Amino acid sequence: GTLLPLTLLPMGVQEVMRWMPFYYIQYLPASLFLGLKADEGISGLLIIAGWTAGFLLLGEWAWRVLRRDDEGVGA
């Protein structure tokens, strides 16, 4: 949404991008500020919260699993 406005992309690509976190980091806040996508505010918060929770869980899992494999003591 920063280099290329998402509204220039085909509708199918726009629908896929709405499930990715990039849409909610750059494009939606600017659209909300300009008053263009006022109806997507709550759903945007829920989707970005889901991505955040998913990445937190992935990070916790990676920490537990990979910490045992490579401790790096005395490296």
PDB file of N, H, CA, C and O in Angstrom:
ATOM      1  N   GLY A   1       0.790  -1.196   0.000  1.00  0.00           N
ATOM      2  CA  GLY A   1       0.000   0.000   0.000  1.00  0.00           C
ATOM      3  C   GLY A   1       0.832   1.258   0.000  1.00  0.00           C
ATOM      4  O   GLY A   1       0.310   2.336  -0.286  1.00  0.00           O
ATOM      5  N   THR A   2       2.139   1.156   0.319  1.00  0.00           N
ATOM      6  H   THR A   2       2.563   0.281   0.552  1.00  0.00           H
ATOM      7  CA  THR A   2       2.966   2.350   0.375  1.00  0.00           C
ATOM      8  C   THR A   2       3.504   2.714  -0.998  1.00  0.00           C
ATOM      9  O   THR A   2       3.383   3.864  -1.421  1.00  0.00           O
ATOM     10  N   LEU A   3       4.088   1.771  -1.692  1.00  0.00           N
ATOM     11  H   LEU A   3       4.187   0.837  -1.349  1.00  0.00           H
ATOM     12  CA  LEU A   3       4.658   2.052  -3.002  1.00  0.00           C
ATOM     13  C   LEU A   3       3.616   2.017  -4.106  1.00  0.00           C
ATOM     14  O   LEU A   3       3.679   2.812  -5.044  1.00  0.00           O
ATOM     15  N   LEU A   4       2.660   1.108  -4.005  1.00  0.00           N
ATOM     16  H   LEU A   4       2.609   0.463  -3.243  1.00  0.00           H
ATOM     17  CA  LEU A   4       1.614   0.951  -5.002  1.00  0.00           C
ATOM     18  C   LEU A   4       0.272   0.916  -4.276  1.00  0.00           C
ATOM     19  O   LEU A   4       0.043   0.026  -3.457  1.00  0.00           O
ATOM     20  N   PRO A   5      -0.609   1.858  -4.558  1.00  0.00           N
ATOM     21  CA  PRO A   5      -1.916   1.828  -3.886  1.00  0.00           C
ATOM     22  C   PRO A   5      -2.656   0.526  -4.181  1.00  0.00           C
ATOM     23  O   PRO A   5      -2.737   0.094  -5.331  1.00  0.00           O
ATOM     24  N   LEU A   6      -3.185  -0.082  -3.148  1.00  0.00           N
ATOM     25  H   LEU A   6      -3.118   0.269  -2.214  1.00  0.00           H
ATOM     26  CA  LEU A   6      -3.854  -1.370  -3.303  1.00  0.00           C
ATOM     27  C   LEU A   6      -5.120  -1.261  -4.134  1.00  0.00           C
ATOM     28  O   LEU A   6      -5.588  -2.262  -4.675  1.00  0.00           O
ATOM     29  N   THR A   7      -5.681  -0.067  -4.245  1.00  0.00           N
ATOM     30  H   THR A   7      -5.301   0.746  -3.806  1.00  0.00           H
ATOM     31  CA  THR A   7      -6.887   0.094  -5.046  1.00  0.00           C
ATOM     32  C   THR A   7      -6.607  -0.059  -6.537  1.00  0.00           C
ATOM     33  O   THR A   7      -7.542  -0.223  -7.321  1.00  0.00           O
ATOM     34  N   LEU A   8      -5.350  -0.010  -6.941  1.00  0.00           N
ATOM     35  H   LEU A   8      -4.591   0.123  -6.305  1.00  0.00           H
ATOM     36  CA  LEU A   8      -4.998  -0.210  -8.349  1.00  0.00           C
ATOM     37  C   LEU A   8      -4.914  -1.685  -8.717  1.00  0.00           C
ATOM     38  O   LEU A   8      -4.888  -2.024  -9.900  1.00  0.00           O
ATOM     39  N   LEU A   9      -4.871  -2.557  -7.731  1.00  0.00           N
ATOM     40  H   LEU A   9      -4.892  -2.281  -6.770  1.00  0.00           H
ATOM     41  CA  LEU A   9      -4.776  -3.993  -7.982  1.00  0.00           C
ATOM     42  C   LEU A   9      -6.149  -4.574  -8.272  1.00  0.00           C
ATOM     43  O   LEU A   9      -7.158  -3.988  -7.881  1.00  0.00           O
ATOM     44  N   PRO A  10      -6.210  -5.726  -8.957  1.00  0.00           N
ATOM     45  CA  PRO A  10      -7.514  -6.379  -9.199  1.00  0.00           C
ATOM     46  C   PRO A  10      -8.192  -6.766  -7.881  1.00  0.00           C
ATOM     47  O   PRO A  10      -7.528  -6.939  -6.860  1.00  0.00           O
ATOM     48  N   MET A  11      -9.514  -6.898  -7.916  1.00  0.00           N
ATOM     49  H   MET A  11     -10.054  -6.757  -8.746  1.00  0.00           H
ATOM     50  CA  MET A  11     -10.276  -7.191  -6.700  1.00  0.00           C
ATOM     51  C   MET A  11      -9.857  -8.502  -6.040  1.00  0.00           C
ATOM     52  O   MET A  11      -9.868  -8.595  -4.813  1.00  0.00           O
ATOM     53  N   GLY A  12      -9.490  -9.509  -6.817  1.00  0.00           N
ATOM     54  H   GLY A  12      -9.480  -9.434  -7.814  1.00  0.00           H
ATOM     55  CA  GLY A  12      -9.046 -10.775  -6.236  1.00  0.00           C
ATOM     56  C   GLY A  12      -7.787 -10.600  -5.403  1.00  0.00           C
ATOM     57  O   GLY A  12      -7.664 -11.181  -4.324  1.00  0.00           O
ATOM     58  N   VAL A  13      -6.863  -9.811  -5.897  1.00  0.00           N
ATOM     59  H   VAL A  13      -6.963  -9.339  -6.773  1.00  0.00           H
ATOM     60  CA  VAL A  13      -5.621  -9.546  -5.162  1.00  0.00           C
ATOM     61  C   VAL A  13      -5.917  -8.714  -3.922  1.00  0.00           C
ATOM     62  O   VAL A  13      -5.321  -8.934  -2.868  1.00  0.00           O
ATOM     63  N   GLN A  14      -6.830  -7.763  -4.042  1.00  0.00           N
ATOM     64  H   GLN A  14      -7.314  -7.584  -4.899  1.00  0.00           H
ATOM     65  CA  GLN A  14      -7.204  -6.946  -2.881  1.00  0.00           C
ATOM     66  C   GLN A  14      -7.812  -7.810  -1.781  1.00  0.00           C
ATOM     67  O   GLN A  14      -7.535  -7.590  -0.603  1.00  0.00           O
ATOM     68  N   GLU A  15      -8.632  -8.782  -2.145  1.00  0.00           N
ATOM     69  H   GLU A  15      -8.857  -8.961  -3.103  1.00  0.00           H
ATOM     70  CA  GLU A  15      -9.246  -9.668  -1.147  1.00  0.00           C
ATOM     71  C   GLU A  15      -8.195 -10.517  -0.436  1.00  0.00           C
ATOM     72  O   GLU A  15      -8.290 -10.736   0.771  1.00  0.00           O
ATOM     73  N   VAL A  16      -7.200 -10.994  -1.171  1.00  0.00           N
ATOM     74  H   VAL A  16      -7.122 -10.816  -2.152  1.00  0.00           H
ATOM     75  CA  VAL A  16      -6.110 -11.773  -0.556  1.00  0.00           C
ATOM     76  C   VAL A  16      -5.295 -10.880   0.370  1.00  0.00           C
ATOM     77  O   VAL A  16      -4.916 -11.300   1.463  1.00  0.00           O
ATOM     78  N   MET A  17      -5.023  -9.651  -0.062  1.00  0.00           N
ATOM     79  H   MET A  17      -5.331  -9.310  -0.950  1.00  0.00           H
ATOM     80  CA  MET A  17      -4.222  -8.735   0.753  1.00  0.00           C
ATOM     81  C   MET A  17      -4.923  -8.343   2.049  1.00  0.00           C
ATOM     82  O   MET A  17      -4.265  -7.971   3.021  1.00  0.00           O
ATOM     83  N   ARG A  18      -6.241  -8.423   2.072  1.00  0.00           N
ATOM     84  H   ARG A  18      -6.776  -8.725   1.283  1.00  0.00           H
ATOM     85  CA  ARG A  18      -6.974  -8.069   3.290  1.00  0.00           C
ATOM     86  C   ARG A  18      -6.758  -9.086   4.411  1.00  0.00           C
ATOM     87  O   ARG A  18      -7.085  -8.804   5.564  1.00  0.00           O
ATOM     88  N   TRP A  19      -6.223 -10.239   4.100  1.00  0.00           N
ATOM     89  H   TRP A  19      -5.957 -10.468   3.164  1.00  0.00           H
ATOM     90  CA  TRP A  19      -5.921 -11.235   5.130  1.00  0.00           C
ATOM     91  C   TRP A  19      -4.465 -11.215   5.536  1.00  0.00           C
ATOM     92  O   TRP A  19      -4.067 -11.966   6.426  1.00  0.00           O
ATOM     93  N   MET A  20      -3.659 -10.373   4.907  1.00  0.00           N
ATOM     94  H   MET A  20      -3.982  -9.762   4.185  1.00  0.00           H
ATOM     95  CA  MET A  20      -2.235 -10.261   5.222  1.00  0.00           C
ATOM     96  C   MET A  20      -2.024  -9.093   6.187  1.00  0.00           C
ATOM     97  O   MET A  20      -2.812  -8.147   6.180  1.00  0.00           O
ATOM     98  N   PRO A  21      -0.988  -9.138   7.009  1.00  0.00           N
ATOM     99  CA  PRO A  21      -0.794  -8.061   7.981  1.00  0.00           C
ATOM    100  C   PRO A  21      -0.365  -6.737   7.349  1.00  0.00           C
ATOM    101  O   PRO A  21      -0.562  -5.683   7.954  1.00  0.00           O
ATOM    102  N   PHE A  22       0.211  -6.765   6.158  1.00  0.00           N
ATOM    103  H   PHE A  22       0.371  -7.621   5.666  1.00  0.00           H
ATOM    104  CA  PHE A  22       0.723  -5.541   5.538  1.00  0.00           C
ATOM    105  C   PHE A  22      -0.396  -4.544   5.258  1.00  0.00           C
ATOM    106  O   PHE A  22      -0.203  -3.333   5.372  1.00  0.00           O
ATOM    107  N   TYR A  23      -1.544  -5.053   4.897  1.00  0.00           N
ATOM    108  H   TYR A  23      -1.700  -6.037   4.804  1.00  0.00           H
ATOM    109  CA  TYR A  23      -2.702  -4.205   4.617  1.00  0.00           C
ATOM    110  C   TYR A  23      -3.066  -3.375   5.845  1.00  0.00           C
ATOM    111  O   TYR A  23      -3.439  -2.208   5.721  1.00  0.00           O
ATOM    112  N   TYR A  24      -2.958  -3.970   7.020  1.00  0.00           N
ATOM    113  H   TYR A  24      -2.655  -4.918   7.121  1.00  0.00           H
ATOM    114  CA  TYR A  24      -3.391  -3.315   8.249  1.00  0.00           C
ATOM    115  C   TYR A  24      -2.300  -2.470   8.890  1.00  0.00           C
ATOM    116  O   TYR A  24      -2.579  -1.694   9.804  1.00  0.00           O
ATOM    117  N   ILE A  25      -1.080  -2.608   8.432  1.00  0.00           N
ATOM    118  H   ILE A  25      -0.854  -3.239   7.690  1.00  0.00           H
ATOM    119  CA  ILE A  25       0.018  -1.816   8.979  1.00  0.00           C
ATOM    120  C   ILE A  25       0.134  -0.484   8.263  1.00  0.00           C
ATOM    121  O   ILE A  25       0.346   0.544   8.906  1.00  0.00           O
ATOM    122  N   GLN A  26       0.002  -0.481   6.951  1.00  0.00           N
ATOM    123  H   GLN A  26      -0.169  -1.317   6.428  1.00  0.00           H
ATOM    124  CA  GLN A  26       0.193   0.731   6.169  1.00  0.00           C
ATOM    125  C   GLN A  26      -1.102   1.293   5.590  1.00  0.00           C
ATOM    126  O   GLN A  26      -1.411   2.468   5.786  1.00  0.00           O
ATOM    127  N   TYR A  27      -1.848   0.472   4.889  1.00  0.00           N
ATOM    128  H   TYR A  27      -1.597  -0.483   4.730  1.00  0.00           H
ATOM    129  CA  TYR A  27      -2.951   0.960   4.081  1.00  0.00           C
ATOM    130  C   TYR A  27      -4.176   1.350   4.901  1.00  0.00           C
ATOM    131  O   TYR A  27      -4.715   2.442   4.721  1.00  0.00           O
ATOM    132  N   LEU A  28      -4.618   0.481   5.793  1.00  0.00           N
ATOM    133  H   LEU A  28      -4.179  -0.406   5.940  1.00  0.00           H
ATOM    134  CA  LEU A  28      -5.845   0.747   6.543  1.00  0.00           C
ATOM    135  C   LEU A  28      -5.735   1.960   7.463  1.00  0.00           C
ATOM    136  O   LEU A  28      -6.678   2.750   7.502  1.00  0.00           O
ATOM    137  N   PRO A  29      -4.643   2.158   8.206  1.00  0.00           N
ATOM    138  CA  PRO A  29      -4.582   3.367   9.032  1.00  0.00           C
ATOM    139  C   PRO A  29      -4.696   4.663   8.215  1.00  0.00           C
ATOM    140  O   PRO A  29      -5.356   5.612   8.636  1.00  0.00           O
ATOM    141  N   ALA A  30      -4.055   4.689   7.062  1.00  0.00           N
ATOM    142  H   ALA A  30      -3.518   3.918   6.720  1.00  0.00           H
ATOM    143  CA  ALA A  30      -4.168   5.881   6.214  1.00  0.00           C
ATOM    144  C   ALA A  30      -5.592   6.036   5.692  1.00  0.00           C
ATOM    145  O   ALA A  30      -6.112   7.150   5.630  1.00  0.00           O
ATOM    146  N   SER A  31      -6.227   4.921   5.314  1.00  0.00           N
ATOM    147  H   SER A  31      -5.804   4.017   5.364  1.00  0.00           H
ATOM    148  CA  SER A  31      -7.604   4.983   4.822  1.00  0.00           C
ATOM    149  C   SER A  31      -8.571   5.422   5.920  1.00  0.00           C
ATOM    150  O   SER A  31      -9.504   6.181   5.660  1.00  0.00           O
ATOM    151  N   LEU A  32      -8.351   4.947   7.142  1.00  0.00           N
ATOM    152  H   LEU A  32      -7.592   4.331   7.353  1.00  0.00           H
ATOM    153  CA  LEU A  32      -9.197   5.373   8.259  1.00  0.00           C
ATOM    154  C   LEU A  32      -9.023   6.858   8.542  1.00  0.00           C
ATOM    155  O   LEU A  32      -9.996   7.560   8.816  1.00  0.00           O
ATOM    156  N   PHE A  33      -7.797   7.331   8.476  1.00  0.00           N
ATOM    157  H   PHE A  33      -7.007   6.761   8.253  1.00  0.00           H
ATOM    158  CA  PHE A  33      -7.526   8.751   8.720  1.00  0.00           C
ATOM    159  C   PHE A  33      -8.215   9.624   7.677  1.00  0.00           C
ATOM    160  O   PHE A  33      -8.718  10.701   7.997  1.00  0.00           O
ATOM    161  N   LEU A  34      -8.238   9.161   6.431  1.00  0.00           N
ATOM    162  H   LEU A  34      -7.829   8.286   6.171  1.00  0.00           H
ATOM    163  CA  LEU A  34      -8.873   9.916   5.358  1.00  0.00           C
ATOM    164  C   LEU A  34     -10.384   9.699   5.289  1.00  0.00           C
ATOM    165  O   LEU A  34     -11.074  10.370   4.521  1.00  0.00           O
ATOM    166  N   GLY A  35     -10.899   8.762   6.092  1.00  0.00           N
ATOM    167  H   GLY A  35     -10.338   8.218   6.715  1.00  0.00           H
ATOM    168  CA  GLY A  35     -12.322   8.507   6.133  1.00  0.00           C
ATOM    169  C   GLY A  35     -12.827   7.635   4.993  1.00  0.00           C
ATOM    170  O   GLY A  35     -14.018   7.654   4.683  1.00  0.00           O
ATOM    171  N   LEU A  36     -11.939   6.872   4.364  1.00  0.00           N
ATOM    172  H   LEU A  36     -10.971   6.857   4.616  1.00  0.00           H
ATOM    173  CA  LEU A  36     -12.328   6.063   3.223  1.00  0.00           C
ATOM    174  C   LEU A  36     -12.850   4.683   3.607  1.00  0.00           C
ATOM    175  O   LEU A  36     -13.757   4.172   2.950  1.00  0.00           O
ATOM    176  N   LYS A  37     -12.310   4.076   4.638  1.00  0.00           N
ATOM    177  H   LYS A  37     -11.573   4.491   5.172  1.00  0.00           H
ATOM    178  CA  LYS A  37     -12.661   2.695   5.017  1.00  0.00           C
ATOM    179  C   LYS A  37     -13.124   2.633   6.468  1.00  0.00           C
ATOM    180  O   LYS A  37     -12.624   1.817   7.242  1.00  0.00           O
ATOM    181  N   ALA A  38     -14.055   3.472   6.838  1.00  0.00           N
ATOM    182  H   ALA A  38     -14.462   4.135   6.209  1.00  0.00           H
ATOM    183  CA  ALA A  38     -14.484   3.558   8.236  1.00  0.00           C
ATOM    184  C   ALA A  38     -15.115   2.260   8.726  1.00  0.00           C
ATOM    185  O   ALA A  38     -15.077   1.980   9.925  1.00  0.00           O
ATOM    186  N   ASP A  39     -15.694   1.460   7.832  1.00  0.00           N
ATOM    187  H   ASP A  39     -15.724   1.687   6.859  1.00  0.00           H
ATOM    188  CA  ASP A  39     -16.367   0.234   8.253  1.00  0.00           C
ATOM    189  C   ASP A  39     -15.396  -0.911   8.525  1.00  0.00           C
ATOM    190  O   ASP A  39     -15.815  -1.941   9.053  1.00  0.00           O
ATOM    191  N   GLU A  40     -14.123  -0.770   8.186  1.00  0.00           N
ATOM    192  H   GLU A  40     -13.783   0.067   7.758  1.00  0.00           H
ATOM    193  CA  GLU A  40     -13.146  -1.845   8.379  1.00  0.00           C
ATOM    194  C   GLU A  40     -12.294  -1.673   9.636  1.00  0.00           C
ATOM    195  O   GLU A  40     -11.364  -2.453   9.844  1.00  0.00           O
ATOM    196  N   GLY A  41     -12.573  -0.702  10.463  1.00  0.00           N
ATOM    197  H   GLY A  41     -13.329  -0.069  10.294  1.00  0.00           H
ATOM    198  CA  GLY A  41     -11.737  -0.435  11.634  1.00  0.00           C
ATOM    199  C   GLY A  41     -11.703  -1.577  12.631  1.00  0.00           C
ATOM    200  O   GLY A  41     -10.625  -2.013  13.036  1.00  0.00           O
ATOM    201  N   ILE A  42     -12.867  -2.068  13.032  1.00  0.00           N
ATOM    202  H   ILE A  42     -13.743  -1.713  12.703  1.00  0.00           H
ATOM    203  CA  ILE A  42     -12.940  -3.131  14.044  1.00  0.00           C
ATOM    204  C   ILE A  42     -12.424  -4.449  13.477  1.00  0.00           C
ATOM    205  O   ILE A  42     -11.666  -5.154  14.142  1.00  0.00           O
ATOM    206  N   SER A  43     -12.828  -4.786  12.259  1.00  0.00           N
ATOM    207  H   SER A  43     -13.444  -4.213  11.719  1.00  0.00           H
ATOM    208  CA  SER A  43     -12.353  -6.041  11.668  1.00  0.00           C
ATOM    209  C   SER A  43     -10.840  -5.992  11.456  1.00  0.00           C
ATOM    210  O   SER A  43     -10.163  -7.012  11.590  1.00  0.00           O
ATOM    211  N   GLY A  44     -10.309  -4.825  11.127  1.00  0.00           N
ATOM    212  H   GLY A  44     -10.859  -3.997  11.018  1.00  0.00           H
ATOM    213  CA  GLY A  44      -8.862  -4.675  10.981  1.00  0.00           C
ATOM    214  C   GLY A  44      -8.127  -4.919  12.287  1.00  0.00           C
ATOM    215  O   GLY A  44      -7.080  -5.567  12.310  1.00  0.00           O
ATOM    216  N   LEU A  45      -8.680  -4.398  13.371  1.00  0.00           N
ATOM    217  H   LEU A  45      -9.530  -3.872  13.352  1.00  0.00           H
ATOM    218  CA  LEU A  45      -8.071  -4.638  14.681  1.00  0.00           C
ATOM    219  C   LEU A  45      -8.097  -6.116  15.047  1.00  0.00           C
ATOM    220  O   LEU A  45      -7.128  -6.636  15.601  1.00  0.00           O
ATOM    221  N   LEU A  46      -9.191  -6.792  14.744  1.00  0.00           N
ATOM    222  H   LEU A  46      -9.978  -6.370  14.294  1.00  0.00           H
ATOM    223  CA  LEU A  46      -9.292  -8.214  15.058  1.00  0.00           C
ATOM    224  C   LEU A  46      -8.314  -9.049  14.234  1.00  0.00           C
ATOM    225  O   LEU A  46      -7.693  -9.973  14.759  1.00  0.00           O
ATOM    226  N   ILE A  47      -8.176  -8.733  12.958  1.00  0.00           N
ATOM    227  H   ILE A  47      -8.681  -7.983  12.532  1.00  0.00           H
ATOM    228  CA  ILE A  47      -7.262  -9.505  12.116  1.00  0.00           C
ATOM    229  C   ILE A  47      -5.816  -9.255  12.509  1.00  0.00           C
ATOM    230  O   ILE A  47      -5.033 -10.203  12.570  1.00  0.00           O
ATOM    231  N   ILE A  48      -5.435  -8.010  12.778  1.00  0.00           N
ATOM    232  H   ILE A  48      -6.071  -7.240  12.729  1.00  0.00           H
ATOM    233  CA  ILE A  48      -4.042  -7.741  13.165  1.00  0.00           C
ATOM    234  C   ILE A  48      -3.766  -8.313  14.556  1.00  0.00           C
ATOM    235  O   ILE A  48      -2.632  -8.692  14.847  1.00  0.00           O
ATOM    236  N   ALA A  49      -4.788  -8.383  15.425  1.00  0.00           N
ATOM    237  H   ALA A  49      -5.710  -8.075  15.189  1.00  0.00           H
ATOM    238  CA  ALA A  49      -4.606  -9.034  16.734  1.00  0.00           C
ATOM    239  C   ALA A  49      -4.387 -10.528  16.549  1.00  0.00           C
ATOM    240  O   ALA A  49      -3.587 -11.131  17.265  1.00  0.00           O
ATOM    241  N   GLY A  50      -5.089 -11.128  15.598  1.00  0.00           N
ATOM    242  H   GLY A  50      -5.738 -10.639  15.016  1.00  0.00           H
ATOM    243  CA  GLY A  50      -4.877 -12.546  15.303  1.00  0.00           C
ATOM    244  C   GLY A  50      -3.473 -12.816  14.780  1.00  0.00           C
ATOM    245  O   GLY A  50      -2.830 -13.781  15.193  1.00  0.00           O
ATOM    246  N   TRP A  51      -2.996 -11.971  13.875  1.00  0.00           N
ATOM    247  H   TRP A  51      -3.518 -11.187  13.540  1.00  0.00           H
ATOM    248  CA  TRP A  51      -1.625 -12.121  13.368  1.00  0.00           C
ATOM    249  C   TRP A  51      -0.608 -11.952  14.505  1.00  0.00           C
ATOM    250  O   TRP A  51       0.373 -12.691  14.583  1.00  0.00           O
ATOM    251  N   THR A  52      -0.850 -10.984  15.376  1.00  0.00           N
ATOM    252  H   THR A  52      -1.647 -10.384  15.313  1.00  0.00           H
ATOM    253  CA  THR A  52       0.075 -10.752  16.492  1.00  0.00           C
ATOM    254  C   THR A  52       0.104 -11.952  17.425  1.00  0.00           C
ATOM    255  O   THR A  52       1.177 -12.406  17.822  1.00  0.00           O
ATOM    256  N   ALA A  53      -1.065 -12.466  17.778  1.00  0.00           N
ATOM    257  H   ALA A  53      -1.937 -12.097  17.457  1.00  0.00           H
ATOM    258  CA  ALA A  53      -1.126 -13.639  18.659  1.00  0.00           C
ATOM    259  C   ALA A  53      -0.468 -14.848  17.998  1.00  0.00           C
ATOM    260  O   ALA A  53       0.231 -15.614  18.661  1.00  0.00           O
ATOM    261  N   GLY A  54      -0.689 -15.018  16.706  1.00  0.00           N
ATOM    262  H   GLY A  54      -1.257 -14.396  16.169  1.00  0.00           H
ATOM    263  CA  GLY A  54      -0.076 -16.129  15.996  1.00  0.00           C
ATOM    264  C   GLY A  54       1.442 -16.051  15.989  1.00  0.00           C
ATOM    265  O   GLY A  54       2.124 -17.055  16.197  1.00  0.00           O
ATOM    266  N   PHE A  55       1.965 -14.862  15.750  1.00  0.00           N
ATOM    267  H   PHE A  55       1.411 -14.047  15.581  1.00  0.00           H
ATOM    268  CA  PHE A  55       3.420 -14.707  15.750  1.00  0.00           C
ATOM    269  C   PHE A  55       4.004 -14.818  17.154  1.00  0.00           C
ATOM    270  O   PHE A  55       5.129 -15.292  17.312  1.00  0.00           O
ATOM    271  N   LEU A  56       3.270 -14.393  18.172  1.00  0.00           N
ATOM    272  H   LEU A  56       2.356 -14.008  18.044  1.00  0.00           H
ATOM    273  CA  LEU A  56       3.744 -14.585  19.549  1.00  0.00           C
ATOM    274  C   LEU A  56       3.809 -16.072  19.889  1.00  0.00           C
ATOM    275  O   LEU A  56       4.777 -16.528  20.497  1.00  0.00           O
ATOM    276  N   LEU A  57       2.793 -16.822  19.503  1.00  0.00           N
ATOM    277  H   LEU A  57       2.007 -16.452  19.009  1.00  0.00           H
ATOM    278  CA  LEU A  57       2.805 -18.266  19.742  1.00  0.00           C
ATOM    279  C   LEU A  57       3.920 -18.956  18.952  1.00  0.00           C
ATOM    280  O   LEU A  57       4.589 -19.849  19.472  1.00  0.00           O
ATOM    281  N   LEU A  58       4.117 -18.547  17.709  1.00  0.00           N
ATOM    282  H   LEU A  58       3.573 -17.822  17.286  1.00  0.00           H
ATOM    283  CA  LEU A  58       5.200 -19.100  16.904  1.00  0.00           C
ATOM    284  C   LEU A  58       6.562 -18.791  17.521  1.00  0.00           C
ATOM    285  O   LEU A  58       7.450 -19.643  17.524  1.00  0.00           O
ATOM    286  N   GLY A  59       6.727 -17.588  18.038  1.00  0.00           N
ATOM    287  H   GLY A  59       6.006 -16.896  18.036  1.00  0.00           H
ATOM    288  CA  GLY A  59       7.979 -17.219  18.685  1.00  0.00           C
ATOM    289  C   GLY A  59       8.243 -18.012  19.957  1.00  0.00           C
ATOM    290  O   GLY A  59       9.372 -18.430  20.217  1.00  0.00           O
ATOM    291  N   GLU A  60       7.190 -18.215  20.749  1.00  0.00           N
ATOM    292  H   GLU A  60       6.273 -17.876  20.538  1.00  0.00           H
ATOM    293  CA  GLU A  60       7.336 -19.018  21.964  1.00  0.00           C
ATOM    294  C   GLU A  60       7.700 -20.457  21.630  1.00  0.00           C
ATOM    295  O   GLU A  60       8.573 -21.047  22.266  1.00  0.00           O
ATOM    296  N   TRP A  61       7.029 -21.018  20.629  1.00  0.00           N
ATOM    297  H   TRP A  61       6.320 -20.538  20.112  1.00  0.00           H
ATOM    298  CA  TRP A  61       7.336 -22.378  20.209  1.00  0.00           C
ATOM    299  C   TRP A  61       8.774 -22.476  19.701  1.00  0.00           C
ATOM    300  O   TRP A  61       9.498 -23.402  20.068  1.00  0.00           O
ATOM    301  N   ALA A  62       9.188 -21.536  18.867  1.00  0.00           N
ATOM    302  H   ALA A  62       8.600 -20.784  18.569  1.00  0.00           H
ATOM    303  CA  ALA A  62      10.549 -21.549  18.331  1.00  0.00           C
ATOM    304  C   ALA A  62      11.573 -21.401  19.457  1.00  0.00           C
ATOM    305  O   ALA A  62      12.619 -22.050  19.422  1.00  0.00           O
ATOM    306  N   TRP A  63      11.295 -20.571  20.438  1.00  0.00           N
ATOM    307  H   TRP A  63      10.445 -20.044  20.466  1.00  0.00           H
ATOM    308  CA  TRP A  63      12.218 -20.390  21.554  1.00  0.00           C
ATOM    309  C   TRP A  63      12.392 -21.701  22.319  1.00  0.00           C
ATOM    310  O   TRP A  63      13.514 -22.092  22.639  1.00  0.00           O
ATOM    311  N   ARG A  64      11.285 -22.374  22.610  1.00  0.00           N
ATOM    312  H   ARG A  64      10.374 -22.056  22.350  1.00  0.00           H
ATOM    313  CA  ARG A  64      11.372 -23.632  23.368  1.00  0.00           C
ATOM    314  C   ARG A  64      12.103 -24.723  22.595  1.00  0.00           C
ATOM    315  O   ARG A  64      12.937 -25.433  23.157  1.00  0.00           O
ATOM    316  N   VAL A  65      11.795 -24.857  21.318  1.00  0.00           N
ATOM    317  H   VAL A  65      11.118 -24.280  20.861  1.00  0.00           H
ATOM    318  CA  VAL A  65      12.378 -25.935  20.520  1.00  0.00           C
ATOM    319  C   VAL A  65      13.829 -25.641  20.169  1.00  0.00           C
ATOM    320  O   VAL A  65      14.687 -26.507  20.337  1.00  0.00           O
ATOM    321  N   LEU A  66      14.117 -24.457  19.693  1.00  0.00           N
ATOM    322  H   LEU A  66      13.420 -23.754  19.556  1.00  0.00           H
ATOM    323  CA  LEU A  66      15.455 -24.141  19.196  1.00  0.00           C
ATOM    324  C   LEU A  66      16.446 -23.860  20.318  1.00  0.00           C
ATOM    325  O   LEU A  66      17.653 -23.982  20.109  1.00  0.00           O
ATOM    326  N   ARG A  67      15.978 -23.493  21.479  1.00  0.00           N
ATOM    327  H   ARG A  67      14.998 -23.394  21.649  1.00  0.00           H
ATOM    328  CA  ARG A  67      16.883 -23.242  22.596  1.00  0.00           C
ATOM    329  C   ARG A  67      17.589 -24.517  23.012  1.00  0.00           C
ATOM    330  O   ARG A  67      18.755 -24.487  23.405  1.00  0.00           O
ATOM    331  N   ARG A  68      16.882 -25.649  22.926  1.00  0.00           N
ATOM    332  H   ARG A  68      15.935 -25.673  22.606  1.00  0.00           H
ATOM    333  CA  ARG A  68      17.488 -26.928  23.276  1.00  0.00           C
ATOM    334  C   ARG A  68      18.536 -27.364  22.242  1.00  0.00           C
ATOM    335  O   ARG A  68      19.530 -28.000  22.592  1.00  0.00           O
ATOM    336  N   ASP A  69      18.313 -27.025  20.993  1.00  0.00           N
ATOM    337  H   ASP A  69      17.506 -26.508  20.708  1.00  0.00           H
ATOM    338  CA  ASP A  69      19.214 -27.444  19.918  1.00  0.00           C
ATOM    339  C   ASP A  69      20.515 -26.666  19.887  1.00  0.00           C
ATOM    340  O   ASP A  69      21.566 -27.234  19.590  1.00  0.00           O
ATOM    341  N   ASP A  70      20.466 -25.365  20.191  1.00  0.00           N
ATOM    342  H   ASP A  70      19.612 -24.904  20.432  1.00  0.00           H
ATOM    343  CA  ASP A  70      21.649 -24.523  20.085  1.00  0.00           C
ATOM    344  C   ASP A  70      21.701 -23.564  21.245  1.00  0.00           C
ATOM    345  O   ASP A  70      21.036 -22.528  21.239  1.00  0.00           O
ATOM    346  N   GLU A  71      22.498 -23.912  22.249  1.00  0.00           N
ATOM    347  H   GLU A  71      23.038 -24.753  22.254  1.00  0.00           H
ATOM    348  CA  GLU A  71      22.588 -23.043  23.413  1.00  0.00           C
ATOM    349  C   GLU A  71      23.605 -21.932  23.210  1.00  0.00           C
ATOM    350  O   GLU A  71      23.460 -20.857  23.792  1.00  0.00           O
ATOM    351  N   GLY A  72      24.618 -22.160  22.408  1.00  0.00           N
ATOM    352  H   GLY A  72      24.736 -23.033  21.935  1.00  0.00           H
ATOM    353  CA  GLY A  72      25.609 -21.127  22.118  1.00  0.00           C
ATOM    354  C   GLY A  72      26.468 -20.733  23.309  1.00  0.00           C
ATOM    355  O   GLY A  72      26.896 -19.583  23.400  1.00  0.00           O
ATOM    356  N   VAL A  73      26.727 -21.650  24.212  1.00  0.00           N
ATOM    357  H   VAL A  73      26.379 -22.585  24.138  1.00  0.00           H
ATOM    358  CA  VAL A  73      27.526 -21.348  25.395  1.00  0.00           C
ATOM    359  C   VAL A  73      28.993 -21.245  25.012  1.00  0.00           C
ATOM    360  O   VAL A  73      29.543 -22.162  24.401  1.00  0.00           O
ATOM    361  N   GLY A  74      29.613 -20.162  25.360  1.00  0.00           N
ATOM    362  H   GLY A  74      29.166 -19.418  25.856  1.00  0.00           H
ATOM    363  CA  GLY A  74      31.048 -19.977  25.086  1.00  0.00           C
ATOM    364  C   GLY A  74      31.373 -19.755  23.630  1.00  0.00           C
ATOM    365  O   GLY A  74      32.499 -19.995  23.195  1.00  0.00           O
ATOM    366  N   ALA A  75      30.406 -19.304  22.882  1.00  0.00           N
ATOM    367  H   ALA A  75      29.491 -19.109  23.235  1.00  0.00           H
ATOM    368  CA  ALA A  75      30.640 -19.086  21.447  1.00  0.00           C
ATOM    369  C   ALA A  75      31.586 -17.946  21.281  1.00  0.00           C
ATOM    370  O   ALA A  75      31.927 -17.585  20.154  1.00  0.00           O
TER     371      ALA A  75
END
